[in-house]
């Protein structure tokens, strides 16, 4: 099962980071058909067709952990690059 594991630093504070992560998740939902997106504490959990994972917000870091099915796993490099691009744009 293909996995994406990203740790990205931030210095914008948890509330601003959570808002940015909401925007990232919204974009991922539109692109990859996520149908369950919910916050559990400081962790945004999501799932959809062939994709499950979470984005955890700490005081100074976001940790993305995403598991993909075999078919969507073929797009792993594209999905990972898109998540990194959005994190850079939205939280620095």
N, C-alpha and C positions, 0 to 999 in steps of 0.2 A: 504494500500500500504506500504510494508516494506521500511524503510529508514535507511541509514547509515549516521551518522553525526560524523565526526572525526576532532579534532583540534590537530595538531601536531606541536610543536615548532621547530624552526631551527635557526641557527646562521651563515649560509653560505652566506647570501646576496641574494637579489632577482634574479640577473642573474644566479647564480649557482643553485638556487632553481628552477627556471623556467626550466632549462635544465634537472634537476632531475625529475621534474614533467612530462616533455615530455617523458622521458624514462618509467616512471610508466604508463602513458596513453598508450604508445605503447604496453606495455605488456598486459594491460587490453584489448586493442583492439584485440590483437591476441587471448586471452583466451575467451573473452565474445562477440566477434563479433561486436565491436563498429564500426559504419560506418561514423559517423560525429565527428570530433575532430577539434576544432578551438580555438584560443586564442581570447578573447575579453578583451583587456586591460591586467590586471594581473590575469585573470580568464580563465582557460582552461575549455571549455564546451564540453560535449560529449553526444552521444546518440547511441543507437543500439537496438538490439532485446531485449525488456523488461527491458531496463536500460537507465536512463538519469541522468545527474548530472553535477557537476563542481568541480574543484579543484582551489581554490582561494589562491594566493600567497600574503602574507603581508610581511612587513619588518622582522618579527620574528616568523611567524606562517603560516602553510598551513591549510586551512579549506576545507575538503572534504564533499560534500553534494550529496548523491546519492539516487535516488528513483528507486525501482524495481517493476516489475509486479509480480503477484502472483506466477507464476511458478519459476521465477528466485529468488524470495524472499525466497524460500526454501533453497537457497544456501547463504543467507545473512551472517551467521557466517563465512563461508569459505571465501567469498569475502572480508568481513571486516578484517579478519585476514591476508589475502594476502596483502591488501592495507597497513595495519599497518606495516607488515614485510618489504615491499618495502620502505615505508617512513623511517623507522629506518635505513635500509641499505644505502639508497641513500642520506638522508639529516641529519642523526644522531638522 
